[in-house]
Amino acid sequence: MAQSITTIALATATPGGGFPLYGGVVAEVVNAVDPTLRIECRNTKGSTENVPLLEAGAVDIGLVQGEVAIEPFARKSGLTILTAMYSTAGMFAVRGDAPYRCIADLKGRPVAFGAKGSGLVILARYVLDGLGLDIERDFRAIYLDRAGDGPVMVLDGHAAALWGGGVGWPGFTRIAEAGGHFIAPDADEAARIRARHPFLKPLTIAAGAYPGQDTAIRSVGSWSFILARPDLPDELGYRLARALHRGTDMLGAKLDQARETTAANTAAAAPEPGLIHPGTARYLREIGIAL
């Protein structure tokens, strides 16, 4: 008899960004590990659209930046964590011949902060606020219709910098391949940011994460999550968590940042154990991970 297949709608973001890339790899791996599951990716405006889609049950699971997840968690919307995705250390990328060396150098300049609905824009607001800066007041902010437009604007000179984050982010890779370099908060700035917004964590991008990046980059940021709609069945959450865990090596082999998508990181990154989907929590306990 043919196996019954459960189709799962996964909300990602605009084409050309990190979320669609990551979501495609997750779908490929889960579909291969468990043939009874079929994840189908849907492009959206990003984290800020994915949250209401999840709350309305219009999608089953969605990719959400950590800063965006704080609000629905706080108001107990019923959204739960299926898995931690990866950590996102926020920073700017500029052309290799650009004179900019610190965040202050970018004041008054045109900066591409990302797609309008992206959680990366929210992260930028928190980071800059911690330094007493405002996106609209202190920069000539550019909001993108497509995340993939950002690196082009930097490389052709229409933008001084591109804001983004994490390892293997496509926009950063393109700029780095063209000889670009990165600007992140220095140690004093990072301390000021975390003093004002303590939910942001110190994060490090290891040397070699991007072409030509020969030293580690220290910044601040958060973990992104795959969140589940409020009524996602416990058994389905369990099957998805199991498939992701069994496909850990495949995920990491296909995408560098997906190496952080592990059961252990899910338990560690969740703001509190009660926010983890019951199916995921059951699977974590089965494999010996304490919550």
C-alpha positions in Angstrom: 0.0 0.0 0.0 1.2 3.5 -0.8 2.2 5.5 2.3 0.0 8.5 3.3 1.9 11.7 2.8 1.5 14.7 5.1 2.1 18.1 3.4 3.5 20.9 5.6 3.6 24.5 4.4 6.8 26.3 5.4 6.9 30.1 5.3 10.3 31.6 4.4 11.0 35.1 3.1 11.8 37.1 -0.1 13.9 35.4 -2.8 17.7 36.0 -2.5 17.9 36.0 1.3 19.1 33.5 3.8 15.6 32.2 4.9 14.6 30.8 1.5 18.0 29.2 1.1 17.7 27.6 4.5 14.1 26.6 4.1 14.9 24.9 0.8 17.6 22.8 2.5 15.3 21.9 5.4 12.6 20.8 3.0 15.0 18.7 0.9 16.4 16.9 4.0 13.2 16.3 5.8 11.5 15.0 2.7 14.4 12.6 2.1 14.7 11.4 5.7 10.9 10.8 6.2 9.1 10.1 2.9 5.8 10.4 4.7 6.4 14.1 5.1 6.5 16.7 2.3 7.5 20.2 3.2 6.6 22.9 0.7 8.2 26.3 0.9 6.3 29.5 0.4 8.0 32.9 -0.1 6.8 35.6 2.1 7.9 39.1 3.2 9.8 37.5 6.0 9.6 37.1 9.8 7.1 39.9 10.4 4.6 38.3 7.9 5.3 34.8 9.0 4.2 35.4 12.6 0.6 36.4 11.7 0.4 33.7 9.0 1.3 31.1 11.7 -1.1 32.6 14.2 -3.9 32.4 11.6 -3.0 28.8 10.7 -2.3 29.9 7.1 1.0 28.0 7.2 2.1 25.1 9.4 5.6 26.2 10.3 7.6 29.4 9.6 11.1 30.8 9.9 11.2 33.7 12.4 14.1 35.9 13.5 14.6 35.8 17.3 13.8 39.5 17.8 10.5 39.1 16.0 9.6 36.0 18.1 9.9 37.9 21.4 6.5 39.7 21.0 4.3 36.6 20.3 6.1 34.7 23.0 5.5 37.5 25.5 1.7 37.7 24.7 1.4 33.8 24.7 0.1 33.6 21.2 0.4 29.8 21.1 3.3 29.8 18.7 6.0 27.2 19.7 9.5 26.3 18.7 9.9 23.3 16.5 13.7 23.8 16.3 16.4 26.4 16.7 17.7 27.4 13.2 21.0 29.2 13.6 22.5 32.2 15.5 22.5 35.5 13.7 25.3 38.0 14.5 24.4 41.3 13.0 26.9 43.4 11.0 27.4 45.5 7.9 29.2 44.6 4.7 30.8 47.2 2.5 32.9 47.2 -0.7 36.6 46.4 -0.4 37.5 49.9 -1.6 35.1 51.7 0.8 36.7 54.0 3.4 34.3 52.9 6.2 35.8 51.1 9.2 33.2 51.6 12.0 29.5 52.0 12.4 29.9 55.8 12.9 31.5 56.1 9.5 28.1 55.0 8.0 26.1 57.8 9.5 24.3 59.8 6.9 25.1 57.2 4.2 22.6 55.2 2.2 22.4 51.7 3.8 20.4 48.7 2.7 18.8 47.4 5.8 17.0 44.5 4.2 13.6 43.5 3.0 10.7 45.3 4.5 9.4 42.3 6.4 12.7 40.9 7.4 13.6 40.2 11.0 17.1 41.5 10.2 15.6 45.0 10.1 14.3 44.5 13.6 17.7 43.4 14.7 19.2 46.5 13.2 16.8 48.7 15.1 17.8 47.1 18.4 21.5 47.2 17.7 21.5 50.8 16.6 19.2 51.9 19.4 21.7 50.5 21.8 24.2 53.0 20.3 21.8 55.9 20.5 21.2 55.7 16.7 18.0 55.6 14.7 17.7 53.9 11.2 15.6 56.7 9.7 17.2 59.7 11.5 20.9 58.8 11.3 21.1 56.9 8.0 19.6 57.1 4.5 17.7 53.9 5.0 16.9 51.6 2.1 14.3 48.9 2.4 14.3 46.2 -0.2 11.5 44.5 -2.1 13.9 41.5 -2.6 16.7 40.6 -0.3 18.9 39.7 -3.3 18.9 43.4 -4.4 21.0 44.5 -1.5 24.5 43.3 -2.5 24.0 44.6 -6.0 23.3 48.1 -4.6 26.5 48.0 -2.6 28.6 46.7 -5.4 27.4 49.3 -7.9 27.7 52.1 -5.4 24.1 52.9 -4.8 24.4 51.9 -1.1 27.4 52.3 1.2 26.6 49.2 3.1 24.4 46.2 3.5 23.1 45.1 6.9 22.7 41.4 7.6 23.8 38.6 9.8 24.8 35.0 10.4 27.0 32.5 8.6 26.6 31.8 4.9 24.2 34.7 4.3 23.9 35.0 0.5 24.2 38.8 0.4 27.3 38.8 2.5 28.8 36.0 0.4 28.4 38.0 -2.8 30.0 41.1 -1.4 32.8 39.1 0.3 33.5 37.3 -3.0 34.0 40.8 -4.6 36.6 41.7 -2.0 34.3 43.4 0.5 34.8 43.6 4.3 32.6 43.7 7.4 31.8 46.2 10.1 30.5 45.1 13.5 30.1 46.7 16.9 33.4 46.9 18.8 33.6 45.6 22.4 32.5 48.8 24.0 29.6 49.2 21.5 28.5 45.6 22.1 28.5 46.2 25.9 26.3 49.3 25.4 23.9 47.4 23.1 23.5 44.5 25.5 23.1 46.8 28.5 20.1 48.4 26.8 18.8 45.2 25.2 19.9 42.2 27.3 18.1 39.6 25.2 20.7 40.1 22.5 23.6 37.7 23.0 27.4 38.0 22.2 28.0 36.0 19.0 31.1 35.3 16.9 31.5 34.6 13.2 34.5 32.3 13.0 37.4 33.2 10.7 36.9 31.8 7.2 33.1 31.9 7.3 33.2 34.2 4.3 35.6 34.5 1.4 38.6 36.6 2.4 37.5 36.9 6.1 40.7 35.8 7.9 39.8 36.9 11.4 36.8 36.2 13.7 34.1 38.8 13.9 32.5 39.5 17.2 29.1 41.0 17.4 25.6 40.7 19.0 22.5 39.0 17.9 20.1 36.2 18.6 18.9 32.7 17.5 16.3 32.3 14.7 13.7 29.6 15.0 11.3 27.4 13.0 8.0 28.1 14.8 4.9 26.0 14.6 1.3 27.2 14.4 -0.7 27.0 17.7 -2.6 23.8 16.8 0.1 21.9 15.0 -0.5 18.3 16.2 1.9 16.9 18.7 2.5 13.8 16.7 3.4 15.9 13.6 5.8 18.0 15.6 7.4 14.8 16.9 7.9 13.4 13.4 9.4 16.7 12.1 11.7 17.0 15.1 12.8 13.4 14.6 13.4 13.9 10.8 15.5 17.0 11.5 17.6 15.3 14.1 18.2 12.2 11.9 19.1 14.6 9.1 21.5 16.7 11.1 24.6 15.6 9.1 22.8 16.2 5.8 21.8 19.6 6.8 25.3 20.7 7.8 26.7 19.2 4.6 24.3 21.2 2.4 24.5 24.6 4.2 27.1 25.9 6.7 24.6 27.7 8.9 22.4 24.7 9.2 25.1 23.0 11.2 23.7 24.8 14.1 20.2 23.2 13.6 20.6 20.6 16.3 18.5 19.1 19.0 20.9 20.3 21.7 20.8 23.9 20.4 17.0 23.8 20.3 17.0 23.0 24.1 19.7 25.6 24.8 18.4 28.5 22.6 14.7 28.4 23.7 14.0 31.3 26.0 12.1 28.8 28.2 11.3 25.1 27.9 7.6 25.7 27.8 8.0 27.5 24.4 9.2 24.3 22.8 6.5 22.4 20.8 5.2 19.4 22.8 6.2 17.0 20.0 9.7 18.4 19.9 10.0 18.3 23.7 8.9 14.6 23.7 11.6 13.8 21.1 14.3 15.7 22.9 13.5 13.8 26.1 13.6 10.5 24.2 17.1 11.1 23.0 18.3 12.2 26.4 18.3 16.0 26.2 17.2 17.7 29.4 14.8 20.6 29.2 
